[in-house]
Amino acid sequence: QVQLVESGGGLVQPGGSLRPSCAASGFPFSTHALKWYRQAPGKERELVAAISSSGGITNYADSVKSRFTISKDNSKRTGSLQMNTLKPEDTAVYYCYARSAIAEYWGQGTQVTVSS
């Protein structure tokens, strides 16, 4: 069964940190690039960060550059998004997305709320 299961969201104060992660099963994770998207209430889903299948190339949205770090561990079949210096505008549901040339998979999403 193909699964991409996220965890690690939650409530944090402005300036705090969170590290959502996703665990993959049922497909060859090492051949898939990994992306994190987020969607805030009333807004379109936006790309936050991306990493190549091998983990050697990363890209970030300007709004999170220098605050967020995406990573991928093919041996453990996991990916994560280290989020530091969080701001209220980072509040959203965060989705993990894995894609190869022939297949794509979405996680169910994890809520991140930044509020005092």
N, C-alpha and C positions, 0 to 999 in steps of 0.2 A: 504494500500500500504506500503510495506516494504521500509524504507529509513534509510540511515545512512549519514547524511549531515555534512560536515566539514566546518569550518570557522576559521579565525584567523591567517592565514599565512600572509606573507608580506616580505618587505625588511627591514633589520636591520643591523646596523654596528657591526663589531666584538666586542665582549664583551657585547652586548645587550641581550635583552630578548624578547621572544614571547610566546604566550600561545594558540596554536591551540586547537580547541575543536570539538566534534562531537555530533550531536543530533540524537537520535534514535526514530523511530516510526514504528508501524506495526508489532512488534515482542516483546516477553517478555525479555526486556533488562536485567532485574535483574538475569536471568538464564544464561547469556552469559558472558564469559570472554572477555576482551577487550585487543587489542594489537595495537601498532603503528608501522608501517613499514615506511621506506623511500627508495626512489630510486633516485640516482643522474644520470645525463646524462652519458650514456655509461657503467653504472654499474648495477649489479643485485640488486633486491629489498632485503633489509636487515631488520631484526627485531631490533627495537630500544628499546621498553619497553613493558611489559605485566602486566596485573593485573587480579586477579581472579574475578569470578562473584560477590562475596560479597564485593570485594575491600580489603580483608584482606592480600593478598599476592601479592607482586610486584617483578619484575625482570627487569634488565637493561642490555643492551649491555655494554661491558667494555668501549667503546669509549664515552659513555654519562653518565656513573655512576658518581654520585655526582653533575652533572650539570642539569639533567633532572628529573622531577617528574611526574609520571603518576597518575591520579586519576579517580574516577568513582562515580557518584552520581545517585544511582538507583531511588531515589524519583523524580529526575528531568529528568531522562533518558538521561543523558549526560556524556561524558567522556572528559578529557583534558590532555594535555601534556605541563607542564610548562618547558620551555627551557631557561636556564640561561647561562651566559658566552658563548654565541654562537661564533662559529669559522667558517671561510670560508668553511671548509670541512663538515659543517653541512648543506650546501646548497643542497636541494633535494626537490622532491615532497613527502609530508608526507601523509600516508594513515591510516585511522582508520579501524579496522577489529574487528568484533564481532563474537564469535563462541560458540556454545553449542555442546552437544553430537550429535545433529541431524541437525544442520543448521549453516551456516556461511554467513556473509554479509560484503561487502567492501564499504567504502566510495569512493567518486569520486577523492579525493586527494586535497591537498592544497599546493601551492608553498611557500617554505621558502628560501629566498635568504639572505646570510650573506656576505656583501661586504661594503667596504669603498668608 
